[in-house]
Amino acid sequence: MKKRSLTAVILVILAVIITVIVVDFLRNRPDRRGENPFALKVDQYREVDPELISHEETRNLSLGSMKGSAITYYKGKLYIAGDSSLVKILTDGSASEQFDILPDPTSLLV
């Protein structure tokens, strides 16, 4: 008798587990899900009020093959570090000096 009751309890537990799995599967089908509450909505940021723009790009500076990783502005000169060199750029956009430094700088203080 104990074997039968144990078998019946195990069958009931298995039936409950299978029922929970089937119900969970049917509820979470893609066509039955609601809207994703964590979806990233960026539509409101596509257009910026011109009143909020305080700076404007005036020129593009070519760094050649150097990939810049640090930049600072000091006494009318722009200093850009990257790869294993430091370039000093004048206000007219021309590079005045270039120095060799340790590779891969992450910050710059002049």
Stockholm file with secondary structure:
# STOCKHOLM 1.0

chainA/1-110         MKKRSLTAVILVILAVIITVIVVDFLRNRPDRRGENPFALKVDQYREVDPELISHEETRNLSLGSMKGSAITYYKGKLYIAGDSSLVKILTDGSASEQFDILPDPTSLLV
#=GR chainA/1-110 SS CHHHHHHHHHHHHHHHHHHHHHHHHHHTCGGGCCCCTTCCCCGGGSSCCGGGCCCCCCCCCCCTTCCEEEEEEETTEEEEEETTEEEEECTTSCEEEEEECCSSCCCCCC
#=GC SS_cons         CHHHHHHHHHHHHHHHHHHHHHHHHHHTCGGGCCCCTTCCCCGGGSSCCGGGCCCCCCCCCCCTTCCEEEEEEETTEEEEEETTEEEEECTTSCEEEEEECCSSCCCCCC
//
